[in-house]
Amino acid sequence: MTEEKKTGLYQMINKAIQDQECMLCTVLEGVSQGEKALFCGGEKVWISGPDGLLSSMEEKLSERPGSGILETVDARIFCERFGGKNKLVICGAGHVSIPVIEISKKIGFHVTVVEDRPMFADHARMAGADEVICDSFEHGMDRIEGSNETYFVIVTRGHRYDTLCLEKAVNKNNAYIGMMGSHRRVALVKEQLEAKGIRRQLLEQVHTPIGLSIGAETPEEIAVSIMAEIIQEKNSKKRTAGYAGEILDALLEEQASSVMAVIVSKKGSVPREIGTKMLIYQDGHTVGTIGGGCMEAEVIQKARQMLSGSLPERQLVRLDMTGKDAEDAGMVCGGIAEVYLERSVG
């Protein structure tokens, strides 16, 4: 696949993951090794070869759930399902909201806060929110576009604001809605919305009380419980981490040749999950990590050999961290991983 083709693929990924779930299929072994197809929203949006193996398997691939390796008579295909950018919408900017903003930013969420009090809106900005809508909750929520990657956290200062925000949220596409409040307050809000015609089934899907039950008391502890529940919900979708911002930026701006390393399978204890990516350059510097240690060192060595021309431009590497040799080398994870390496031309 030419560099122009690859750039087109990564541009498509960058555009699509803003609000869609995607799946990238890559042929790991076989005569079609290196062939790729990208599906977004269940539809094929890009393919490297219109007459190739993947083109003949479009329907089967687009319907495949989760991520993993698909075995066929002719090939092994890595199907990687990943989501759009995770978005967190926080209704209210009180004491609990501030640590929620701080934690969610550290784990990669785009954070929008809706708050009608200017001073509290300023607190949200200082905490690092990407966008702060200082307006009435009604108008502010009307400006929010829901999606399958949008998580709503309702932590306002009163049940009438909770009611308004929840009514708006349940009528938008969402990945999660959580609302803070006592059992009595939550029950009252749900009763009011049900009386307004909102289906009970939708209301029962709301996480109330919000957060995992860890006995949280302080605002910081409550924020941890909220984000832990959101992480649990997010990771239940069995998707990979996809393309981290630094990886995607490097791929789009790349001037020098590099090798992309992707963990495509694992057994036992391996430090990182499938779909974890790293870029390796000829001088040995990297973007991202696949877990460090001897495992990563071996991958870097092979990648540099690929860049020098002493190894083919595509490699499927099996790393065994279970034997005595691995133990002597300090590879104490006790697992087996397959890492697919593919060279790009800068």
C-alpha positions, -999 to 999 in steps of 0.1 A, spaced: 0 0 0 14 34 -10 21 62 14 -7 82 -2 -31 54 4 -21 51 41 -24 89 46 -59 87 32 -68 59 56 -55 78 86 -73 110 75 -105 90 72 -100 75 107 -93 109 122 -125 123 107 -147 93 115 -138 87 151 -151 121 162 -185 106 165 -186 70 152 -175 35 161 -151 21 135 -135 -12 127 -102 -16 108 -95 -50 93 -59 -59 84 -47 -91 68 -18 -104 89 -8 -135 70 -15 -149 36 -12 -138 0 -31 -106 8 -9 -96 38 -12 -59 45 -46 -54 28 -69 -32 49 -105 -22 51 -122 4 73 -158 2 84 -175 31 102 -211 29 115 -214 -5 99 -205 7 64 -173 3 44 -157 37 40 -122 28 28 -104 -2 13 -69 -6 1 -78 -30 -28 -112 -31 -43 -106 -65 -58 -88 -80 -28 -97 -106 -2 -114 -81 22 -136 -68 -6 -152 -102 -9 -158 -104 28 -174 -70 34 -207 -83 49 -191 -108 72 -165 -83 84 -189 -54 90 -211 -76 113 -182 -90 134 -186 -79 171 -157 -69 193 -120 -71 184 -98 -101 176 -83 -123 149 -106 -139 123 -92 -171 108 -101 -181 73 -88 -208 49 -66 -182 31 -56 -157 58 -56 -144 94 -73 -111 97 -70 -87 127 -104 -69 132 -100 -40 155 -131 -22 167 -126 12 183 -148 40 192 -150 77 185 -136 102 209 -152 98 244 -171 129 254 -182 137 289 -210 162 295 -213 175 330 -245 193 341 -234 215 370 -200 229 381 -202 224 418 -177 208 442 -180 173 427 -177 184 391 -142 199 395 -124 166 404 -146 148 378 -133 172 352 -97 167 363 -99 129 363 -117 127 330 -92 149 312 -63 127 324 -79 96 308 -86 113 275 -122 125 276 -134 157 258 -152 175 286 -182 199 282 -197 216 313 -231 232 314 -235 257 342 -258 288 346 -237 306 372 -207 326 358 -185 321 389 -189 283 389 -185 282 351 -151 299 356 -142 272 381 -149 246 354 -127 264 329 -98 266 354 -102 229 361 -95 221 324 -129 216 308 -126 218 270 -159 237 266 -180 255 292 -215 266 283 -226 293 307 -263 295 300 -295 282 314 -295 244 317 -324 243 292 -306 263 265 -272 247 274 -284 212 269 -301 221 236 -266 229 223 -253 194 231 -253 168 204 -255 134 218 -237 104 203 -229 68 211 -197 80 227 -213 107 249 -215 102 287 -238 125 308 -231 133 344 -259 152 361 -247 169 393 -267 201 395 -277 220 427 -314 211 427 -339 186 416 -357 209 392 -324 213 373 -318 176 375 -352 170 360 -346 194 331 -312 180 323 -323 144 326 -353 150 303 -329 165 277 -303 137 281 -326 107 278 -338 121 245 -303 122 230 -280 94 218 -258 85 247 -234 59 261 -243 66 297 -264 88 319 -257 91 356 -275 114 381 -264 122 417 -290 125 444 -308 107 473 -332 78 466 -361 102 473 -348 129 450 -341 105 422 -375 88 426 -392 123 425 -374 132 393 -383 100 376 -419 103 386 -421 138 372 -406 127 339 -427 96 336 -458 119 341 -445 140 311 -445 109 289 -410 96 291 -409 58 290 -400 42 323 -376 18 305 -355 48 295 -355 62 330 -345 28 345 -314 28 324 -301 59 342 -274 52 367 -288 63 401 -273 67 425 -244 77 403 -210 60 407 -197 26 419 -206 18 455 -172 23 473 -184 42 503 -172 75 488 -177 106 510 -156 136 498 -160 153 465 -128 137 453 -139 102 463 -173 107 447 -155 118 415 -134 86 416 -166 64 420 -183 83 391 -154 79 367 -148 43 377 -184 35 367 -180 53 334 -147 35 327 -165 2 335 -193 11 311 -169 22 284 -148 -9 286 -177 -33 285 -180 -25 248 -150 -47 241 -132 -23 219 -96 -14 217 -80 19 227 -79 27 190 -56 55 179 -42 77 207 -40 113 197 -2 113 197 -1 82 174 -27 97 150 -10 131 149 24 114 141 8 93 113 -9 124 97 22 146 99 48 119 93 79 130 73 103 101 81 99 64 76 85 45 106 71 11 116 38 7 132 37 -21 159 2 -33 170 -5 -60 195 -30 -83 177 -33 -112 201 -23 -122 236 -25 -151 260 -17 -150 297 -3 -120 314 8 -94 289 13 -58 300 -9 -41 273 -42 -51 256 -47 -60 219 -49 -29 197 -21 -11 216 1 7 192 36 21 189 55 39 161 93 32 158 117 53 138 152 45 124 170 64 152 152 43 178 129 69 191 92 59 195 57 73 198 36 53 223 45 21 240 34 -16 238 45 -23 274 82 -16 277 108 -41 289 124 -68 267 92 -73 248 93 -38 235 131 -38 230 128 -69 207 100 -52 186 121 -20 183 151 -40 171 131 -58 144 115 -25 133 148 -9 129 160 -38 108 128 -34 86 137 3 82 172 -5 72 159 -30 46 173 -62 61 138 -75 69 106 -75 49 83 -45 52 57 -66 71 63 -89 100 41 -109 124 62 -114 155 54 -139 182 68 -129 216 70 -157 243 74 -145 278 67 -178 295 100 -197 292 132 -198 312 150 -176 286 124 -150 290 126 -152 328 164 -148 327 160 -118 305 136 -102 330 104 -108 310 83 -117 340 48 -112 325 43 -148 318 23 -145 286 25 -148 248 18 -119 224 16 -115 186 27 -81 173 21 -70 137 48 -47 123 43 -27 91 65 -2 76 55 32 61 75 52 37 82 88 47 
